[in-house]
Structures are given as structure tokens and as C-alpha cells.
């Protein structure tokens, strides 16, 4: 292992040895003696009044310790929080357990606590609930129709949850004066995040110490701690939240859920450890969903291909209640509506609609995949109308490299970019012209090849606090032990992204220690003072920067002490291969361990120097970051079955500077897989009565290994000026770029059948029907 | 019911409820928590273990069905502090992110390589289709298995 220059290298992950040997501890792997187990009775109805609940038989069941209903819990625990707030927004009370009525299938109604999880489930079956079913509404657009059943009739006469608008320039005028206005309606289906580890909570209360410890599979341990203190009405300094090993999140664990409050409360009340582990069916019913927008895009276009305006009128189906960020997610679509293009006239009118479904919230990309999908689909539709190559239309409207920082029509400031460079590279790797020739050749044989291009820009590194509902800064601390071992404490909460490795790489280089001597700690609110968490591709851009700034303070002190001990000037101290020495005199050198020991023994320090060697930094970013890239999908559609085969997939992504290319590739691969999943397979389906039809992995189609070709990756590097690392973030790029690339490719393949658009997912049956028409000769 | 099971070479005997799932027996009774539960319906493969050498999904087997048989879990794969070549492949090729599917994925790959020591990329992609991963997009998993196959052939 090189002692320095690890930044930029393919360093193997420090997290892996425990994970590949089954030695890591996810929530359910933590066993405390005397733990009680919770099972939850959930609503089988989308919308119903609760007439009567009879829990007597459950309560009498041997091994059952407690049975709690909404009525019993009502005065003991607060509501589930939502951090977003707009003027005029309706906020129906969101209780831990339903009180008088249920509003979606899966809503928690009764909780059973028992000595054993099997007994708890048995007892749930003994509970009798009399429901009076009410008419339900299961689509956002239906919910807004006159006469639709009103879900929260105490909040008003309709299902409008909120409205929100963003506008820049003069879109009315652009549409009026355009050579043509191209319109299209798009439905972006509801998705389930499906982290492989479902949610889970374990809580323990020690009355003597007055200490509540909550282990939760969460992306935001500190925000959860604050919210639990408020919900449970306990002092925040008595609450410790630990995010242990977390098995994926994708935004679904960027939340505060009923079960987290419930289990913590039960642990305090019963004075025994209490555990709840979510089943997969519960996970699909009651962990947040993503996307679910339906609306119309109007694009103002000149005949030469110049796009002068875009307007999006959309209904976001938010479900029955808000979770932490529900209303904020579709607003991100508005911010990114202009994509990579110089479109200064823009408007979005958003209506959030209550439905009898689970809440939507942040799912990988969170509002930005929706924007990219709309604009990248529209570019292809417009190109088709103008009889232009879709690639040329993109080039014509790109923001040029010289125009950065670029203020969009939606008033966000893109930091840096070179969209043409990424596009050129992707087309060259794909062999775009050759692909077009092959397409023509195969079409003559009755085979349908499609080529889809998507050029995306996304908003990452979340973000400046003024633009965030609950803080956008991050904390980092660097501590050096007397023996020279380094501990990093970060406020981000990685759950697969590998910051135990990448952060250690940065510190190993910066302080001149072996990477194995750096330990990165996260996810424990007793260890890390405060932090915001991992989401919005922010961990390295914001959390990494906080850590670097803390490290620089440590370094400055290290250099000062080294200069004192070596009898030189601080400005003459150099660090090479783990040795600190006065320039020109490498034989008389000190290691970090020598200097740290001196800092802790503290009997020979420079004047005005405090003992110890530890620093903390709270970093507030000045802007978001804007990664970008080009994805090219090559698909073949089988005319007999409608099946789509992704034959090639080329992705050129620019996430700024790269700390560890291996980890970056992994992030992009996973993102592409989820984006392809949305395009081709995945959909949460409720029937018209609000009944869940995709409640298991048998029905909710998660992509498998054989669904994909080998992804061909390349990159360009355009550093951001927003942080000293120059990193932009990469967690969501793959998901954002890939979905439209695949749909564009399939629509391109079906061009001979006169297909202009297909709503996702592009399941074989849907595609096959469109191919029943006789192909026109090309 | 009384059962006797050999797990990772060690004999265990316990009195268990007939309805106890094998995965819960391994995790909660024996204390080997490396085997994970991802769906409870045999669809995700996170709970994959080897039962008499064959990859099975322990969330849909009963503990009593393992009576008198031999089980290998992820904890039993490394020998004398030496990682198994498949574990090594996952580490070398970044075949995991959150790590939750990894134990099951490694044991599914184990069976695949027992049956086919020289698999093509397509063989690997089909061989692990009973195991879901939400993080990696599978590409680095495929490379990890290729790495292991090459090492195991030597």
C-alpha cells in the first residue's frame, strides 16, 4: 500500500473484509438479552373508517407483553414529521398508528409486543378490527377530479395537498412566438426503492442512566435523533441514535418512520429492549415510494432547432400522508427542467395530490430523474418532428463551456461543464455512425435496433442550507492519537458508498500516514457531534470537504509543532513519504506519530499552542454541484415477443475529481441498473381501489444479472469550483442519465411502426402491441 | 423437536419448534448472523447457504429439514484466516457496496463454480439470477466471480 498519493487510486475498500465474511452488524444482527419483538397489524383497506378494534385475544395470548392501538398511543407520542413547508400547504396529521380511519393499504393500526417474533405475528392474527370501507382514489389525476372521494375531509373540500410554481423568463411569449409548439404527456410510474436490507429498529432504554439508544437502518442518524426527541418529548442529549451497518437506502431511509418512534417509545415504556424488523411485503407497502408524476410538457421550438421555452404542468401523486420530504421532491424536477440547454423561458406548475397510497419521497435521484426524463424524451420527439438527428439538436442547444457559471431560467447556477466533450466521447465509444448504418441494415431484414442518447446534468452536493429544508452543511472531525493513529468522524452516514475508504485515502495523503492507520467513524450520534447524513450525492462533496478542512487545521498544527521540534520555520516544513522535515534536511525527520506524541505529552510545544491534536469543521457549501454526462443505449426489440434486449450501454460521466475510480464505477453501474429497471421493468401497481398488486418481489420486477450487458464506462473530468476537492458527486448520476437513454432507444427502434412515445415500464406486452401495426418501409 | 446439524464443520444440537425457519435457526439460535433475510419468499437469495454442498434459500426451509445434514454459511468459507477465492474476488473487484446480498451471492457463486469451473460471462449472469443485488448493477459481481474462477482453476 503506498503511504501517499492514494487519492485517485483504485484502493480496495476498508469496509469489505467484515462484509464478505458475514461479520458485519446490521440492525437485526444485534442481539440484546431480553429483547421484545414487535409485529404490526396493517390496514388491508385503502380507505376505511375504523369502527372497532378488539385486541383482547391478542393480549391474552401467551408470550404477548403489550398491545397498543392508535387510541392508546395518541397522547404519548407526537406526529410523524415533514420538513417541507409551502404557503397554503395542507398538512394532515400523520400518526404513528391510525386513529379513526385508515388511508392506505399497509398503514399501521395495532402493534403487538411479544417475547418472540413468531408469537408477535401469531397474536396479530388474533386482533379483530371492524372497518367501514370508504371509496378510495388511487391516482393523482383521478384524485383531483370533481367528485373524487376526499381523503382528508377535515383539511378541505378536495385532495389538493399543495401547489407550487417556478417560472423564469417569459414562457407564454416563447410559446406564442415559437415556430412550433411541441406537446407531450408523460407518466412517470411509481417505484419502490427496495434496499436489500429492509428497515429495522432496535431500541434500549436504561432508566438508571436515563439513556435511550436507538439502532436504526437509516441514512440520517442525527436528524432522526432530533426528531425522536421531539416526537417522544425526551431530552435530545439523552438520545443516542446509531446507524449500524446499513444494507442500502437509495433515499428510502432518508426519513423518519412510524416504527422508529413506536419502537423507541415502547423501549422506554416497557423498560426492555424492543426490536422491529420490516418484512419485504411491509417494505413495499410502507417504505416510501419514488417518482409518480403525470403531466404535460410544452416546448417552444424554432424551425432551425433552437428551443426557446419549456412549460411543465404536472400532478404529483404524494400518497395519503407526507413523509419527511414528500412535497419537496417534485420541486427538484422544476429546478432542473432546462437540462443541459440554453432555455431561459421556463415554467412549471405543480399540484400535489393526496391519494390512498403510501407516501412518495426521495428515491435515488429524487425529482431530477423526472426532469431529465422529460427533457431528454422531448428532445427526441422534437428532433423527430424537425427531421433532425437527435444528437445534432442537443448540440445546437447546449450551454457552451465558456458560459459557466451559467444561471438557468430556473435561477440555479450550474458550476462548471463541458457537455460537448462528454457527448463526443460517448458517441465515439459507441460508434454512433456505424450504429446508425447497422440499424438501417437490420431494419431491411425486419430486425429492430434502436439507439438512444441522453445528455444529462443533475443537481448534487446537497446543498447550501438556504436551499434545503433541514440544513445542508456537514461536519467533519479529525483526531490524532498519541501513537499517530488517526480517527475521522464524519456527519455523513454511508451505507455502501465506501467513504470509510475514500475519506481514509484523502487523510492518508494529507497527513502522511498509511491508509490502514486511518479509521473513519460515522453513524453514531454519541461519537459524531452532529451531521446531516448521506443523500443527494453529498457525502464526498460536502462531508468530504468538511473533513478536509478539519484535516487542514490539524495539519497546520502538526507543521507548527514539527517546526518547533526541528528548530525550523513552519513554512519550510515539507511532508514526503510520511516524514516531516525542514526543506533540504530529510535526514532529521519526524512522523505524525512523533509529532502527535509531542502534542499530547505537551511539555515542549511552541508558544501559544494548546495540547492535543484534534479539530472539527462545519462546512457550508456555497452552491450545489452539477455533474453531467452522456449515456448511449443500444437495444434490439424482438418483433415476436416485444422483449427489449439492451445490447450495449455506453456511459460517459463527469463527476469532477475522482477519489477512487473503482468506487465511482460501482456507483455508476448501480445507478444505471436502477435507471434501466425503471425504464424496462419496475412499477408499483395499485388497483383502482387502492389495493397493492405488487407486494412481493415476485410481482415487483427488480432487475437481475442477465438483464444487462457489460456497461462501457468512460469519463471526462471537469472539477467544480464549489469545494476544494473539486468533486461533484456520483451517487445518482447513473440513475438520472440512463432511464431516458433506454426509452429513447426503444422508441427509436419502433420508429418504423410510427411510435412516438411509450410510457414506462416498457414491458414486452406493451411493446408487442405497438408492433402489431405493419411497419412502414424506411 | 430435537435436531442435529453440522454447521461449518461444527456439530450443533438443539430443540426447536417445528415451524422455525432455517435462517432464523442459524441467525437467532446458533448466532451466525452473516446469513441475511431479504424477502422471506425465496426470491432475493440473501439467505443462501450450502446444504450438503448445494445452494439453498434458508428462508423457505425449516430448521428441522436440516436435521442430520451439513450446512456451510458465509462464516465457514474462509479457512485458517485465509479468504476463499470468491471472497477475495469480491474484495478485489469491488463486487459489493452495502454488502447485504453479498453472503448469499458468494454462496450462489460457490455452487456455480463447483458445477462449471470455467463459466462464460453469460453463464455467470444466469448462474446468479436467483440472487438480487440493488447496489452494484452486477457487473463487478460478474468480474469477482471471473476472478475467483481463474484463481480456483490454478
Interface residues (C-beta under 8 A of the other chain):
Chain A: X12 X13 X15 X16 X17 X19 X20 X21 X22 X23 X24 X25 X26 X28 X29 X31 X118 X194 X195 X196 X197 X198 X245 X246 X247 X248 X250 X277 X279 X280 X281 X495 X496 X497 X498 X662 X663 X665 X666 X669 X670 X671 X672 X673 X674 X696 X697 X698 X702 X704 X705 X706 X708 X710 X711 X734
Chain B: X17 X19 X20 X27 X28 X31 X32 X33 X34 X35 X36 X37 X38 X39 X40 X41 X43 X44 X46 X73 X74 X75 X77 X78 X83 X87 X90 X91 X92 X94 X96 X97 X98 X99 X100 X101 X102 X103 X106 X121 X122 X124 X125 X126 X128 X129 X132 X133 X134 X135 X136 X137 X138 X139 X140 X141 X142
